Amino acid sequence: MENLIKGVKKFNKEYNRHRDLFDNLGDAQAPHSLFIGCCDSRIVPSLLTSSNPGELFVIRNVANMVPYFQVKNEFLSTTSAIEYAVCNLHVENIIVCGHSNCGGCNAMYLNDEELNKTPHLKKWLELGNPVKEKVEAFLGNNLADKALITEQMNIVEQMKHLLTYPYILEKYNNNRINILGWYYDIKTGLVSSYNSKTNSFIPI
């Protein structure tokens, strides 16, 4: 609790040093990119990209997942945020950023008995089923490679999910939006970007 209070006080001091920036942001935002990242506490999108307030529209959830496009009379948090970023804010880029040591990706391989304790998480992780099936088919029980490959394949899978959104597909086909897949290695700080031509992640 005390750390949070100290943090707010420190922010207030920093805020006053950037008064012009926040004055301009007070009435509107115009972010250039949508950043879809994991809600892991170690991932800080603005720090990772050296971005100022107002540059990134951020969506965070377990394992940086993107639900398939659907129209339903339900509360669809990630879907509605994507819609707002693309259709209202007209972002130029969408970044799907995964990372090393991802608990959400690891949870894909938990058994039903363990996952039944967290039913909402269990349902959410179904978005990674295509990844899980491919990894298990290729690697079996080779745990040494499973984490890294799952985390990176999951990024590519969620990029594909984005193209099920008609308004994203239309912009993408007309070169009006970029879709990027990034992998962040927490221990080294290295960020790699997915190259569709080589089907590999290349350090930025």
C-alpha positions, -999 to 999 in steps of 0.1 A, spaced: 0 0 0 27 25 10 46 18 -23 15 27 -43 11 60 -24 47 69 -29 44 60 -66 15 85 -70 34 113 -53 64 106 -76 40 107 -106 26 140 -96 61 155 -96 69 140 -130 35 151 -143 43 188 -137 75 184 -157 55 173 -188 25 197 -184 24 206 -222 21 169 -231 -8 162 -208 -25 195 -217 -26 183 -253 -39 149 -243 -65 162 -219 -92 165 -246 -84 137 -271 -62 108 -280 -47 98 -313 -26 67 -307 -7 53 -337 -7 17 -325 -28 -9 -308 -6 -30 -285 -21 -64 -275 0 -79 -248 -2 -103 -219 -14 -90 -185 18 -104 -169 31 -78 -144 66 -79 -161 53 -65 -194 52 -27 -196 43 -17 -232 53 19 -230 87 9 -214 92 -17 -241 86 7 -269 99 39 -253 65 54 -260 49 85 -244 14 87 -231 -11 89 -260 9 68 -284 -3 33 -276 -38 20 -272 -32 -11 -249 -52 -43 -245 -39 -68 -220 -52 -102 -212 -40 -137 -203 -15 -149 -229 -21 -119 -254 -51 -137 -269 -74 -124 -297 -109 -139 -298 -123 -148 -332 -146 -121 -346 -182 -125 -335 -212 -104 -330 -230 -113 -297 -252 -97 -271 -225 -103 -244 -198 -84 -227 -168 -88 -250 -140 -68 -236 -111 -76 -259 -133 -76 -290 -149 -42 -282 -114 -26 -275 -101 -39 -308 -131 -25 -326 -127 9 -309 -90 11 -317 -94 3 -354 -127 18 -362 -128 49 -340 -91 57 -333 -79 45 -367 -46 31 -355 -20 24 -381 -4 -7 -365 -15 -37 -344 11 -54 -323 6 -88 -308 33 -91 -282 41 -124 -264 69 -131 -240 91 -156 -223 80 -176 -192 43 -169 -201 21 -185 -174 -9 -184 -197 9 -204 -224 21 -229 -198 -15 -232 -185 -26 -246 -219 -10 -279 -209 -26 -282 -175 -50 -312 -171 -87 -307 -167 -86 -313 -130 -63 -283 -125 -81 -261 -150 -116 -269 -136 -106 -248 -106 -104 -217 -129 -133 -223 -153 -131 -188 -170 -94 -192 -176 -100 -227 -190 -125 -213 -215 -102 -184 -224 -73 -207 -231 -94 -225 -258 -82 -197 -281 -48 -214 -280 -60 -249 -288 -47 -248 -324 -13 -239 -310 -13 -266 -284 -23 -293 -309 5 -283 -333 31 -282 -306 22 -315 -292 22 -331 -326 57 -318 -334 74 -321 -300 55 -346 -279 69 -343 -244 100 -324 -252 95 -298 -224 128 -280 -231 115 -265 -264 78 -266 -257 75 -232 -238 94 -211 -263 77 -226 -294 43 -224 -277 48 -187 -269 59 -178 -304 34 -199 -322 7 -184 -301 17 -149 -313 13 -161 -349 -20 -177 -342 -35 -146 -326 -23 -126 -356 -44 -149 -377 -74 -143 -354 -72 -106 -361 -79 -112 -398 -113 -127 -389 -124 -91 -381 -139 -78 -414 -128 -42 -408 -92 -53 -401 -90 -76 -431 -103 -48 -454 -77 -24 -441 -49 -50 -441 -56 -60 -477 -55 -23 -487 -22 -16 -469 -39 7 -444 -29 -12 -413 1 -32 -403 -1 -64 -381 31 -72 -362 40 -101 -340 66 -95 -313 83 -118 -288 99 -103 -257 126 -122 -238 124 -109 -203 158 -121 -192 177 -105 -221 155 -76 -230 156 -88 -266 125 -81 -287 121 -101 -320 96 -96 -347 78 -123 -367 89 -126 -404 62 -143 -424 85 -150 -453 109 -171 -431 83 -181 -405 107 -171 -378 113 -143 -353 141 -119 -361 156 -96 -334 146 -60 -339 
